[in-house]
Amino acid sequence: MARKSPNRPVVRNAVLLIDYTNVFGVISERIDNDQPDAVVLDLVSSLKRHVSDHLKLNTVRTMAFANIPPGTSKGHRAAGAWLSQGVEPRLCYARSQDGAVAVDLTMGALDVSNEMQPETAIIILSGNRWYVPLVQRLHRAGHYVLMATLESPAEPEDLPADCQSMYLNAEFLLGGPGRVLGLTAPSDAGDDADDRKPVETYAIEDAAVLKTLGIIESYFGQYEEIYLTPLLRKLSEVFASSDDEPKVMISALEEAGAVWLEKRRGFPHNYTVLLMNTEHPDVADIKSDSLDEADDYDDFDDEDLDEESYYDDDEGTLVDEGDFDEEDDSHDDEHAPA
């Protein structure tokens, strides 16, 4: 079977600004853990991995904004851990409830915007502050903006229409993909992915289904979790001149135990990811062939990961909603890069 070798993604630099006081406060209130600072740093690391793997953003600078309460003469409790992980401490002498940290972060973000080219992405992480005016200002300056929060608005209408797609519910990053560490778990969060792998597997005999598996590996094999909507669009392009339906091909791969689908919580909508069962013989063969060709790269097609690629073009809902045998959860969803 003729297959295209894996694509080399185009990577964009990014700066990450953390409202540490706000994130720490939300985590401290909602989890039973005697080391909330460690949980926050784990969250930061998970966010960096997520934007690197899925959005092709290389975080070149990280700043953590926090306060030292008046009357305190000692250093910040976590500043040493920040420095060991390459995080720049940005401390202000103020009480946490007076909003000084939010003001400091906003000014820091505007400084970054003025110093960096518009091609530099700006990522902001907070607990329950949404920074709407700042997100709008940075977006209008030409930056790709990702606003990650642990508590998202209840409805998309709670945010202005021009920045709804820039928000990510980062709660799912606590504890790993699809799992929530100590926070109230969404209905789709649960056990490890290994526990949800298909129990039974069958050899793939249909040539079109086997071709589909090869296409998935060629275009998306570098991802552990593959967003379903851009995958379906790529399959639609490949099968445009044939009668093969991408959703039928995915369903056939599910029935063979080669892949499985999972829901993820996000804002403003839920989204669906596809995972490949590496224990399936056909998947193992495809990945082995891919490793043999890994030194032969083609140019990356940015259209595969455009601003709206995770959602349906019309209403922001998933292309696959209702077309696969899944429970229909309430929607919050995630975000994709420009």
N, C-alpha and C positions, 0 to 999 in steps of 0.2 A: 504493500500500500504506500503510495507516494504521500509524504507528509511534510509539512512545513516545520522547520526547526524553530526552537523557542525564540521569542522576540526580545530584543534588548530594550528595556524601558528607558524613557527619558526622565531624568531625575531633576527636580527643582529644589533649590535651597529654601529653608524655612527657619523662622525664628519663633521660639516658643516662650510665651509669657504666662506665668502661673500666679493666680491670685491665691497664694499659699494660705493666708489667714482664712479665707472663705472656704477653700477646699478642706482644710484641716478641721474647721468648725463643723461642716456638714458630716464629715466622716466620724468625728468624735461623738456627735449626737446620735448617729444611726447604727454604729457597729459596736459589738462587744469585743474590743481589742485593746490591750494595754500598751500598744505601740502604734498609735495612729500616724506618727511621723513616717514609720516604715511603710505603712499602707499607702500614704500619699506618694512616697517615692516609687513604690511599685506601680502605682497608677500612672505616674509620669513616664516610667520606662515602657509600660504597656501602650500608652498613647503614642510614644515615639515609634515603637515597632509597628503599630497599626497604620500610621500615616506613611511610614516607609514602605510597608508591604503592599498596601492597598491604594495609596494616593501618590506613591513615588515622590515623597517629600523627604529630603535629607535635612534633618534638624542640625544646623550649624551653630546655633547659640540658644541657650536656655537661661531664663531669668526667673527667679522666684521672689515675689513681692510679699513682704510680711511686716508686722509691726513689733516694736519693742515698747511695752507699756511704760508710761511715765513713772519714774521712781525706780526703774530697773537699771542696774549698772552692769549686769552680766550680759554676755552675748546671747544670741538667739539659740534656742535648744537644738535646732536642726542644722545650723549653718555649717558645721563641720561635715555633716553627711552630704550636704549640697555640694560643697567644694570637692569632696572626694568623687562625686559623680559628674563634675564639670558644670554644675549649676551656679550661676552668679547670684549671690545674695543681694537683694535690694531692700534694705530695711529703712523704716521710718519710725520716728519716735512719737508714737500716738496710740491711743486706745483703739481696740479692734472695731468697736461699734461706731466710730465717728466717720468712717468712710475714707480715711486718709489713704489706706492701701489701694482702694479702687481708683482714687485720684492719681496716686503715684503710678499705678500700672497704666492708666490711660495716657499720662504724659510720656511714659516710657515707650508705649506702643507708637505714639505719634513721632517720637524721636527716631525710632527704628524706621518708620515710614519715610521720614525725611532723609535718613542716612542711606537707606537701601534702595535699590532699583525696584520698580513695580513688579518685576518678575519674581522677587522674593516673596514667598508666602508667609503669612502671619497666623500663628495658631495661638489661641488664648484658652486657658483651662481655668475654670472656676467651679465653685460648688453650686450656688443658686443665684449668682449674679449673671445677668444676660448681656450687659454692656452693649445694648442696642445702638445708641448713637455712635459709639466707637466703631462697632462692626460696620455700620453704614459709611462712616467717614473713611475707613481703611479701604473698603470695597470701591468707593468712588475715586480713591487715589490710584486705583489700578491693581491692587494687591488681591491675590487669592486668599480668602479669609476662612478659617475654620474656628468656630466658637464651640468648644467642648464643655459641657456642664454635667453635673451629677443629678441635678433636678431640672427637668425641662418644663417649658410651658405646657399647660394642660391641653391646649388646642393650638393648631397652627395660626389661627386668627389672633392669638395673643401677641404675635410678632408682626412687624410690617412685612408686606408681601415681597419687598425687594431684598430681604435678607433671610427669609425662612429656610432656604436651601443651604445656608451656611452654618446651621446649628447641628451639633452631634450630641446625642445622649450618650455620655461616656461611661455610664454606670456599668455597662456590660464588660468594660475593660478590667473591672476589679475582679481579680482571681482568674483571669483568662477568658478566651473567647466564649461568649454565651453563658458565662457563670458570674454570679454576683456574690462577693465575699462579705457576708454579714448584712448587706443591705436587703431590703424587701425584694425578693426575687420575682421577676416577671414570669408569666405562665410558661414561657418557652425556655427558661433557664433550668438547669437541672444537673444531671450527672456528667461525667467526662464524656467527650466525644466517642471514646472507645466503647463505652457502654451502649451507644446508639448505632454502632456499625451494623450493617446487615448480618444476620446470623447465617443465612443460607446464601450460597452463591452458585451461579450457573454459567457455563461457558457461553460466550456471545457468538452465535452462529450467523446472524444477519450482517451482511457486509456493510450496510448503511449505518447500523448501530455501532459497529466496530470503527467505522470511519469517524463517527461522532466522537467516540472516545479519543481517537487520535487528534482530532481538532481541539478538544478541550485541553489535552496535554500540551499541544503546540502553542496555543495562544494564552492559556491560563495556568499551565502546569507549575509555574513558579509560586503560585498562591496556595496556602493551606486551605483557605476558605474562598470559594469563587462566587462572586455576586451573580445571581441567576439572571437578572435582566440584561446586563451587557453580554453575558454568554449567549442568551437566546437571540440577541440581535446579531452577534457574530455568526451563529449557526444559520440564521435566516439569510445572511449574505452568501454564505458558502453554498447553501442548498437552494438558492434563488432559482436556478435553472432545472431543478428536479422536483419531484412530487413528495419528497421527504419532509415531514413536518418536524421542526426542532423539538416541540413539546412532546411529540410522540417518541422521538429518539431518546429524550431524557427519561421518559417513563419506562422505556424498554431497558435502559441502563439501570434504573432503579429495580426493576423486576429481576434483573440478572444479579443484583447485589453488588454491582460495580461502583455505584454512587448512592448517596442519600442526600435528602434535602432537610434543612433546618431553618426555623424562623429565628430572627434576631429582633430585639427591641431597638428602636431608634426614634429620632424626631426629625420631621413631623410624621413619618410613617414607619411601620415595620418593614423589614426587608427579608429576603430569603437568600440563603447561601447553599451552594452545592459542595459536598465533600467527596473526594475520591477514596474508595476502599482499596488501600494499597495491598491488602491481603488477597484481593481477587487476582487470579492468574493473568487475565487479560490486561488489567491495570498494571500489574508488575512488569509484564512484557513491554507495554507501551513506555513506561517510565525508564526501563532499562535501555530501550532504543533511544530515548530522548537524551539520556546521559552520554551516549556514544556520539551524539551530534551536538553536544552543548557548546562546542567551540565555534559553531557556525551560526551567527546571529543575523537577523534581518532588522530593518528599521522598524521602530515601534510606531504604531498607528494611534495617535492621540485621540482619534474619534472613538476608540473603544472605551475611553475613560473621560467622556466629556462631562460638563457641569450637571446634566440631568440623566446620566447614563444608568443610574440605579433604578429609575422610576419610569412609569409610562409617560409618554409625551404630553398627554392631554390633562390629566388630573393629578399627577404626582403619585398615582397608585402603581403598585407593581404590575408589570405586564402579565405575570403568572398568577395573579390573585384569582382564585376560584377555578383554575385550570388543572391544578394538581390536587390529589387527595390529601389535604391537610386541614387541620382545624383552623378556622378563621378567627384569629385573635383580634382584639381591639388594636388600632394602629397608632403608632408613634413615629417613625422611620429614620433612616440615616441618610448620608450625604456623600457626594462624589466630587472629584476634583475638576477644576476648569482646565 
